Amino acid sequence: MSRKREVCARGGPTAASTTGVASPCINVCRMDEATGWCEGCLRTIDEIAAWGSLGDDDKRAVWRRLEERRVVWDAARRSAEAAR
Protein backbone atom coordinates (compact mmCIF):
# COMPACT_ATOMS: atom_id res chain seq x y z
CA MET A 1 0.00 0.00 0.00
CA SER A 2 1.24 3.47 -0.83
CA ARG A 3 2.35 5.69 2.02
CA LYS A 4 0.59 8.61 0.36
CA ARG A 5 -3.09 9.27 -0.08
CA GLU A 6 -4.45 11.88 -2.46
CA VAL A 7 -6.90 14.42 -1.07
CA CYS A 8 -8.63 17.32 -2.72
CA ALA A 9 -7.30 20.87 -2.53
CA ARG A 10 -8.92 23.29 -0.14
CA GLY A 11 -8.12 26.91 -0.88
CA GLY A 12 -4.93 28.28 -2.33
CA PRO A 13 -1.51 29.37 -1.20
CA THR A 14 -2.68 32.81 -0.15
CA ALA A 15 -6.40 32.22 0.12
CA ALA A 16 -7.66 34.28 3.02
CA SER A 17 -10.82 33.46 4.90
CA THR A 18 -13.37 36.09 5.81
CA THR A 19 -11.38 36.63 9.01
CA GLY A 20 -8.19 37.44 7.12
CA VAL A 21 -5.86 34.64 8.26
CA ALA A 22 -4.41 33.08 5.12
CA SER A 23 -4.77 29.38 4.48
CA PRO A 24 -1.49 27.46 4.48
CA CYS A 25 -2.69 25.36 1.52
CA ILE A 26 -0.32 25.38 -1.45
CA ASN A 27 -2.38 22.97 -3.57
CA VAL A 28 -0.04 20.01 -3.04
CA CYS A 29 -2.65 17.83 -1.39
CA ARG A 30 -1.24 14.42 -0.50
CA MET A 31 -1.52 12.96 2.96
CA ASP A 32 1.57 11.21 4.30
CA GLU A 33 0.36 8.11 6.11
CA ALA A 34 3.41 7.97 8.40
CA THR A 35 2.89 11.46 9.83
CA GLY A 36 -0.77 12.14 9.03
CA TRP A 37 0.30 15.48 7.57
CA CYS A 38 -0.44 16.92 4.15
CA GLU A 39 2.81 16.98 2.18
CA GLY A 40 2.04 20.48 0.95
CA CYS A 41 0.86 22.43 3.98
CA LEU A 42 1.68 19.95 6.78
CA ARG A 43 -1.80 20.15 8.29
CA THR A 44 -3.65 17.10 9.51
CA ILE A 45 -6.87 16.10 7.76
CA ASP A 46 -8.80 17.36 10.81
CA GLU A 47 -7.08 20.76 10.60
CA ILE A 48 -7.83 20.95 6.87
CA ALA A 49 -11.48 20.05 7.40
CA ALA A 50 -11.94 22.51 10.27
CA TRP A 51 -10.07 25.45 8.74
CA GLY A 52 -13.13 27.26 7.41
CA SER A 53 -14.87 27.25 10.78
CA LEU A 54 -11.85 28.18 12.92
CA GLY A 55 -11.50 31.63 14.42
CA ASP A 56 -8.39 33.76 13.90
CA ASP A 57 -6.73 32.65 17.15
CA ASP A 58 -7.19 28.98 16.29
CA LYS A 59 -5.89 29.53 12.76
CA ARG A 60 -2.81 31.24 14.15
CA ALA A 61 -2.34 28.30 16.52
CA VAL A 62 -2.39 25.96 13.52
CA TRP A 63 0.23 28.14 11.81
CA ARG A 64 2.45 27.89 14.90
CA ARG A 65 2.16 24.09 14.87
CA LEU A 66 3.04 24.11 11.17
CA GLU A 67 6.26 25.99 11.87
CA GLU A 68 7.26 23.26 14.32
CA ARG A 69 6.24 20.50 11.91
CA ARG A 70 8.26 22.09 9.09
CA VAL A 71 11.45 21.64 11.15
CA VAL A 72 10.64 17.95 11.71
CA TRP A 73 9.55 17.43 8.07
CA ASP A 74 12.67 19.05 6.61
CA ALA A 75 14.99 17.11 8.93
CA ALA A 76 13.32 13.82 7.98
CA ARG A 77 13.65 14.62 4.27
CA ARG A 78 17.35 15.53 4.64
CA SER A 79 17.95 12.31 6.56
CA ALA A 80 16.19 10.22 3.90
CA GLU A 81 18.19 11.87 1.13
CA ALA A 82 21.47 11.30 2.97
CA ALA A 83 20.62 7.61 3.39
CA ARG A 84 20.33 7.15 -0.39
C-alpha positions as a Markdown table, in Angstrom:
| # | Residue | x | y | z |
|---|---|---|---|---|
| 1 | Met | 0.0 | 0.0 | 0.0 |
| 2 | Ser | 1.2 | 3.5 | -0.8 |
| 3 | Arg | 2.4 | 5.7 | 2.0 |
| 4 | Lys | 0.6 | 8.6 | 0.4 |
| 5 | Arg | -3.1 | 9.3 | -0.1 |
| 6 | Glu | -4.5 | 11.9 | -2.5 |
| 7 | Val | -6.9 | 14.4 | -1.1 |
| 8 | Cys | -8.6 | 17.3 | -2.7 |
| 9 | Ala | -7.3 | 20.9 | -2.5 |
| 10 | Arg | -8.9 | 23.3 | -0.1 |
| 11 | Gly | -8.1 | 26.9 | -0.9 |
| 12 | Gly | -4.9 | 28.3 | -2.3 |
| 13 | Pro | -1.5 | 29.4 | -1.2 |
| 14 | Thr | -2.7 | 32.8 | -0.2 |
| 15 | Ala | -6.4 | 32.2 | 0.1 |
| 16 | Ala | -7.7 | 34.3 | 3.0 |
| 17 | Ser | -10.8 | 33.5 | 4.9 |
| 18 | Thr | -13.4 | 36.1 | 5.8 |
| 19 | Thr | -11.4 | 36.6 | 9.0 |
| 20 | Gly | -8.2 | 37.4 | 7.1 |
| 21 | Val | -5.9 | 34.6 | 8.3 |
| 22 | Ala | -4.4 | 33.1 | 5.1 |
| 23 | Ser | -4.8 | 29.4 | 4.5 |
| 24 | Pro | -1.5 | 27.5 | 4.5 |
| 25 | Cys | -2.7 | 25.4 | 1.5 |
| 26 | Ile | -0.3 | 25.4 | -1.5 |
| 27 | Asn | -2.4 | 23.0 | -3.6 |
| 28 | Val | 0.0 | 20.0 | -3.0 |
| 29 | Cys | -2.6 | 17.8 | -1.4 |
| 30 | Arg | -1.2 | 14.4 | -0.5 |
| 31 | Met | -1.5 | 13.0 | 3.0 |
| 32 | Asp | 1.6 | 11.2 | 4.3 |
| 33 | Glu | 0.4 | 8.1 | 6.1 |
| 34 | Ala | 3.4 | 8.0 | 8.4 |
| 35 | Thr | 2.9 | 11.5 | 9.8 |
| 36 | Gly | -0.8 | 12.1 | 9.0 |
| 37 | Trp | 0.3 | 15.5 | 7.6 |
| 38 | Cys | -0.4 | 16.9 | 4.2 |
| 39 | Glu | 2.8 | 17.0 | 2.2 |
| 40 | Gly | 2.0 | 20.5 | 1.0 |
| 41 | Cys | 0.9 | 22.4 | 4.0 |
| 42 | Leu | 1.7 | 19.9 | 6.8 |
| 43 | Arg | -1.8 | 20.2 | 8.3 |
| 44 | Thr | -3.7 | 17.1 | 9.5 |
| 45 | Ile | -6.9 | 16.1 | 7.8 |
| 46 | Asp | -8.8 | 17.4 | 10.8 |
| 47 | Glu | -7.1 | 20.8 | 10.6 |
| 48 | Ile | -7.8 | 21.0 | 6.9 |
| 49 | Ala | -11.5 | 20.1 | 7.4 |
| 50 | Ala | -11.9 | 22.5 | 10.3 |
| 51 | Trp | -10.1 | 25.5 | 8.7 |
| 52 | Gly | -13.1 | 27.3 | 7.4 |
| 53 | Ser | -14.9 | 27.2 | 10.8 |
| 54 | Leu | -11.8 | 28.2 | 12.9 |
| 55 | Gly | -11.5 | 31.6 | 14.4 |
| 56 | Asp | -8.4 | 33.8 | 13.9 |
| 57 | Asp | -6.7 | 32.7 | 17.1 |
| 58 | Asp | -7.2 | 29.0 | 16.3 |
| 59 | Lys | -5.9 | 29.5 | 12.8 |
| 60 | Arg | -2.8 | 31.2 | 14.2 |
| 61 | Ala | -2.3 | 28.3 | 16.5 |
| 62 | Val | -2.4 | 26.0 | 13.5 |
| 63 | Trp | 0.2 | 28.1 | 11.8 |
| 64 | Arg | 2.5 | 27.9 | 14.9 |
| 65 | Arg | 2.2 | 24.1 | 14.9 |
| 66 | Leu | 3.0 | 24.1 | 11.2 |
| 67 | Glu | 6.3 | 26.0 | 11.9 |
| 68 | Glu | 7.3 | 23.3 | 14.3 |
| 69 | Arg | 6.2 | 20.5 | 11.9 |
| 70 | Arg | 8.3 | 22.1 | 9.1 |
| 71 | Val | 11.4 | 21.6 | 11.1 |
| 72 | Val | 10.6 | 17.9 | 11.7 |
| 73 | Trp | 9.5 | 17.4 | 8.1 |
| 74 | Asp | 12.7 | 19.1 | 6.6 |
| 75 | Ala | 15.0 | 17.1 | 8.9 |
| 76 | Ala | 13.3 | 13.8 | 8.0 |
| 77 | Arg | 13.6 | 14.6 | 4.3 |
| 78 | Arg | 17.3 | 15.5 | 4.6 |
| 79 | Ser | 18.0 | 12.3 | 6.6 |
| 80 | Ala | 16.2 | 10.2 | 3.9 |
| 81 | Glu | 18.2 | 11.9 | 1.1 |
| 82 | Ala | 21.5 | 11.3 | 3.0 |
| 83 | Ala | 20.6 | 7.6 | 3.4 |
| 84 | Arg | 20.3 | 7.1 | -0.4 |
